[in-house]
Amino acid sequence: MPKATFSIWRGNGSAGQFVDYETEVSDGMVVLDAIHQIQAEKANDLACRWNCKAGKCGSCSAEVNGMPKLMCMTRLNDLPLEKPITVEPMKSFPLIKDLITDVSWNYRVKKKIKKFNPRPPDKADGTWLISQADIDRVQEFRKCIECFLCQDVCHVLREHTLHEEFIGPRALVYVAALEMHPLDTENRNKDLKKAHGIGYCNITKCCTNVCPEEITITDNAIIPLKERVVDELYDPVTRFIRLFSNQESK
């Protein structure tokens, strides 16, 4: 069988380096298969997070040849095997060991977002009447597997490390799923502007490009959220109408 060389990052948060491993490859193998083979044959202590191996758990996120990818969905026959394949941890999060990063920040951010707040039921039995079109609009966002590849590729987090000021694409998709839900009554626009830092996103669409679930993050989630913030907090006509309405109510 042919062989390929994998240059894998080994180390922890304080020090590390790339180490080359040569292993046999065969048709149908993915990067995660090669990592497991190297673990079994040459590096028993190589740390790698994974679970389903079917592209649905989001656990095996890493950077393959410099691109954020799910290792279980990255086929070797799509890579140039004549030169070493680099495999390294995501760069937007603290490194724990080898290919494993600490992604707990994402869950802390999610807790800061205002929760789903539905309107009162439409019917006496406690149910609502909603259209299928309204459900279809947010259904795309429910596909997210929280692999955090979009967070990893986002330059605001990856290069500028503004984690305390910007919640990132994944969290914005979560906000969009709430904001666009036909039953939700909560207003998150001021939070989006200030605490969530949506203004930092310059819609390069890099997050959309790496999403394994093909969620149209930029066009369907982030841009509509930006428009809501602008309409409510920046549009002069809307602000005038609100000011006039407040004066009338007095």
C-alpha positions in Angstrom: 0.0 0.0 0.0 1.2 3.6 -0.6 2.4 5.7 2.2 1.9 9.3 3.2 3.6 11.6 5.7 1.6 13.5 8.3 3.1 16.4 10.1 1.2 16.6 13.3 1.4 19.2 16.0 2.6 17.7 19.3 2.6 19.7 22.5 0.6 21.8 25.0 -0.2 25.4 25.7 3.3 26.3 26.6 5.5 24.5 24.0 5.2 22.2 21.0 6.3 21.3 17.5 5.3 19.5 14.4 6.4 15.8 14.3 6.3 13.8 11.1 4.8 10.3 11.0 4.7 8.1 7.9 1.9 5.6 7.6 0.2 3.4 5.0 -2.9 4.8 3.3 -5.6 3.2 1.3 -8.7 4.1 -0.8 -11.5 5.6 1.2 -9.4 6.7 4.2 -10.1 10.1 5.9 -7.6 12.1 7.9 -9.1 10.8 11.2 -8.4 7.2 10.0 -4.8 8.1 9.5 -4.6 9.8 13.0 -6.0 6.7 14.6 -3.6 4.5 12.7 -0.7 6.6 13.8 -2.0 6.5 17.4 -2.1 2.7 17.2 1.3 2.1 15.6 3.6 5.0 16.4 2.2 7.5 18.9 0.0 6.0 21.6 0.0 9.2 23.5 -1.3 11.4 20.6 -4.3 13.3 21.9 -7.2 13.7 19.5 -10.9 14.4 20.2 -13.5 12.5 18.2 -16.8 10.7 18.7 -19.1 9.7 15.8 -16.8 9.7 12.8 -19.8 10.6 10.7 -19.6 14.4 10.5 -22.4 14.9 13.0 -20.8 15.4 16.5 -18.4 18.2 15.6 -15.7 16.7 17.9 -12.8 16.2 15.5 -12.3 19.7 14.4 -8.7 20.6 13.4 -6.7 22.4 10.8 -5.6 20.3 7.8 -3.1 21.9 5.6 -4.0 25.2 7.2 -7.7 24.9 6.7 -10.3 24.4 9.5 -11.9 21.0 8.8 -13.6 18.0 10.3 -10.9 15.3 10.2 -13.6 12.6 9.7 -15.0 14.3 6.6 -11.6 15.1 5.0 -10.8 12.4 2.5 -7.1 11.6 1.8 -7.8 11.3 -2.0 -8.7 15.0 -2.0 -5.3 16.0 -0.5 -1.8 16.1 -2.2 -0.2 13.0 -0.7 3.1 13.6 -2.4 4.0 16.1 0.4 3.5 16.1 4.2 -0.1 16.7 5.3 -0.1 19.1 8.2 -2.6 18.5 11.0 -2.8 21.0 13.9 -5.3 22.2 16.5 -7.7 25.1 16.0 -6.0 28.4 16.6 -8.8 30.4 18.1 -8.9 28.5 21.3 -6.5 27.6 24.1 -4.5 24.5 23.4 -4.8 21.6 25.9 -2.6 19.0 24.2 -1.7 18.0 20.7 -4.9 18.3 18.6 -7.2 19.1 21.5 -8.3 22.7 22.3 -10.4 24.1 25.1 -13.7 25.2 23.4 -15.6 25.9 26.7 -15.6 29.6 26.0 -18.3 29.0 23.3 -20.6 27.5 25.9 -20.0 30.4 28.3 -20.9 32.8 25.6 -24.1 30.9 24.7 -25.3 31.3 28.3 -25.1 35.1 28.0 -27.6 35.2 25.2 -31.2 36.1 26.1 -33.2 32.9 26.1 -36.2 32.0 24.0 -39.2 34.0 25.2 -42.4 32.9 23.4 -45.6 34.9 23.1 -48.7 33.6 24.9 -50.3 30.5 23.3 -52.9 31.2 20.5 -55.2 28.4 21.6 -56.7 27.4 24.9 -54.9 24.1 24.8 -51.6 25.9 25.1 -50.5 25.6 21.4 -49.6 28.1 18.8 -50.5 28.6 15.1 -47.5 29.3 12.9 -46.8 29.0 9.2 -44.5 26.5 7.7 -42.6 29.3 5.9 -41.6 30.9 9.3 -40.4 27.5 10.6 -38.4 26.9 7.4 -36.6 30.2 7.9 -34.9 29.1 11.1 -34.6 25.4 10.4 -31.3 25.8 8.7 -29.7 27.2 11.9 -30.8 24.0 13.7 -28.3 22.0 11.6 -25.3 23.4 13.5 -23.2 20.6 15.1 -21.1 23.1 17.1 -17.8 22.0 15.5 -16.7 25.6 16.0 -14.9 25.7 12.7 -16.6 29.0 11.9 -15.3 30.4 15.2 -11.8 29.1 14.3 -11.7 30.7 10.9 -13.2 34.1 12.0 -10.4 36.7 11.9 -11.9 38.6 14.8 -11.3 35.7 17.1 -8.4 34.0 15.3 -6.1 36.9 14.6 -7.4 39.7 16.9 -8.4 37.5 19.9 -11.4 39.7 20.7 -13.2 36.9 22.6 -14.4 39.3 25.3 -16.0 41.6 22.8 -17.3 39.4 20.0 -19.3 36.2 20.3 -18.4 34.9 16.9 -20.4 33.3 14.0 -21.6 30.2 15.8 -23.2 32.3 18.6 -24.7 34.7 16.1 -26.3 31.7 14.3 -27.8 30.8 17.7 -29.1 34.4 18.1 -30.6 34.3 14.6 -32.4 31.1 15.4 -34.0 32.9 18.4 -34.6 36.3 16.8 -36.2 34.9 13.7 -38.3 32.3 15.5 -42.0 33.2 14.8 -42.9 32.8 18.5 -40.0 34.7 20.2 -40.8 38.1 21.6 -37.3 39.0 23.1 -35.4 41.9 21.7 -31.6 41.3 21.5 -30.6 44.2 19.2 -28.9 46.3 21.9 -27.0 43.2 23.1 -25.9 42.4 19.5 -24.6 45.9 19.2 -22.7 46.1 22.5 -22.2 42.9 24.5 -22.1 40.6 21.4 -20.1 42.9 19.2 -21.8 42.2 15.8 -20.2 45.3 14.4 -16.8 43.6 14.4 -18.0 41.2 11.6 -17.1 42.5 8.2 -19.0 39.7 6.4 -16.0 38.1 4.6 -18.1 34.8 4.5 -15.1 32.8 5.6 -17.3 31.2 8.2 -19.9 30.1 5.6 -17.1 28.6 3.5 -15.9 26.2 6.3 -19.3 25.1 7.6 -19.6 21.3 7.2 -23.4 21.6 7.4 -23.4 24.2 4.6 -25.3 26.7 6.7 -25.3 30.1 4.9 -24.1 31.8 8.1 -23.3 35.2 6.6 -26.2 35.8 4.3 -29.0 34.1 6.2 -27.9 34.8 9.8 -25.4 37.6 10.4 -26.5 40.1 7.7 -30.2 40.0 8.7 -29.1 40.5 12.4 -27.0 43.5 11.3 -30.0 44.9 9.5 -32.2 44.6 12.6 -29.6 46.4 14.6 -29.3 49.2 12.1 -33.0 49.6 11.6 -33.7 49.9 15.3 -30.6 51.7 16.6 -29.2 53.7 13.7 -32.0 54.4 11.1 -32.9 58.1 11.6 -36.6 57.7 10.5 -37.1 54.8 12.9 -35.5 56.8 15.7 -37.7 59.8 15.0 -40.9 57.7 14.9 -39.9 56.1 18.2 -39.1 59.5 19.8 -42.4 60.9 18.6 -44.3 57.9 19.8 -42.7 58.2 23.3 -43.7 61.9 23.4 -47.2 61.1 22.4 -47.5 58.5 25.1 -46.6 61.1 27.7 
